[in-house]
């Protein structure tokens, strides 16, 4: 499923990004990974999610919208 941002998400992302850029980018990654029901399935453990995060973002603190 393709995640499409809307104005409400962008506002929330921007507010969170000002407080904690890495946390905002993790939220964005989880939204992109979620299925149509909003569920995210990670088979292994946190290492898999960390790998996906590192592959998705050039820098954890980079604005990504």
matplotlib code that plots the C-alpha trace (Angstrom):
import matplotlib.pyplot as plt

x = [0.0, 1.3, 1.3, 0.1, 0.5, -2.2, -2.1, -2.9, -0.1, 2.4, 1.5, 2.0, 5.2, 6.6, 5.8, 7.4, 10.3, 11.1, 11.2, 12.8, 13.8, 14.6, 11.2, 9.4, 11.2, 10.4, 6.7, 7.0, 8.7, 6.0, 3.3, 4.9, 5.2, 1.7, -0.9, -4.4, -5.5, -2.6, -0.7, 3.1, 4.6, 8.2, 9.2, 12.5, 13.1, 14.2, 17.3, 15.1, 13.3, 16.6, 17.9, 14.8, 15.2, 18.8, 18.1, 15.1, 16.8, 20.2, 20.5, 18.2, 17.8, 17.1, 13.7, 12.0, 8.6]
y = [0.0, 3.4, 5.9, 9.3, 12.2, 14.8, 18.2, 16.8, 14.3, 16.9, 19.2, 16.5, 15.3, 18.9, 19.4, 16.1, 16.8, 20.0, 18.1, 14.9, 14.3, 10.6, 9.9, 11.8, 9.7, 6.5, 7.5, 8.1, 4.7, 2.9, 4.7, 3.6, 0.0, -0.3, -2.3, -1.0, -1.8, 0.2, -3.0, -3.3, -6.7, -7.2, -10.8, -10.9, -8.2, -4.6, -5.2, -5.7, -2.4, -0.7, -2.0, -0.7, 2.7, 3.0, 2.0, 4.4, 7.6, 9.0, 10.7, 9.9, 13.6, 14.6, 16.1, 13.5, 14.8]
z = [0.0, -0.9, 2.0, 1.0, 3.4, 4.0, 5.6, 9.0, 8.9, 7.6, 10.4, 13.0, 11.4, 11.3, 15.0, 16.0, 13.7, 15.6, 18.8, 17.7, 14.0, 14.5, 16.1, 13.3, 10.7, 12.5, 12.5, 8.7, 8.2, 10.2, 8.2, 5.0, 6.2, 7.5, 5.6, 4.8, 8.4, 9.9, 11.0, 10.7, 10.7, 11.5, 11.5, 13.3, 15.8, 16.3, 14.2, 11.1, 11.8, 12.4, 9.1, 7.3, 9.0, 8.0, 4.4, 4.1, 5.4, 4.3, 7.7, 10.7, 11.3, 7.7, 6.9, 4.7, 3.6]

ax = plt.figure().add_subplot(projection="3d")
ax.plot(x, y, z, "-o")
ax.set_aspect("equal")
plt.show()
